[in-house]
């Protein structure tokens, strides 16, 4: 079974600085997808960024980028120029490329709480 | 934008009560999901549905059931609420499982069972 590990329960960053959130996963599959979701105090989970495993190029969405190391099974999220609105819980998630049965469902890590200091 | 609406933001129920958590999505999504979220445990899948009247158990289905009579609505049922079901419940939907589309989440229902 696949697992997702976020080893940092809490992180803190100064406004305008850069922070990296870690995520590792365990899988024997070669085809899969990885996601970062953000959950602000409003509680609604919002997709931040996603990465297809077959793509070597790291995904980027404005100030958010990932460092995808397939061999190391690592998928870290980098937030540049941190803003107060970035304060939230961040969840890393894995989805199998095999859509049969429950394989297409997301497996979430336990989350990292990010605080942004003004 | 996809809208996933959970009927209650906060709910307080007594032990033994039957509890219904309702979720509605407005984008004709085939797949719908119920998760519970607990501190230090992340999100855990309770039940999911790939289509109307279809349902499958997730990782922690014990003590829960679901109903999907219409495509847009997915209900989570606690047949006899217990204190260990006090949690945040998140509903999500997705276009279909053959498409690499992300989950769209509702705002969550914080359930307290006393």
Interface residues (C-beta under 8 A of the other chain):
Chain A: X9 X33 X35 X37 X42 X43 X44 X45 X46 X47 X50 X52 X91 X95 X99 X101 X102 X104 X105 X106 X108 X109 X110 X111
Chain B: X33 X35 X40 X41 X42 X43 X44 X45 X48 X56 X58 X88 X90 X92 X97 X98 X100 X102 X103 X105 X106 X107 X108
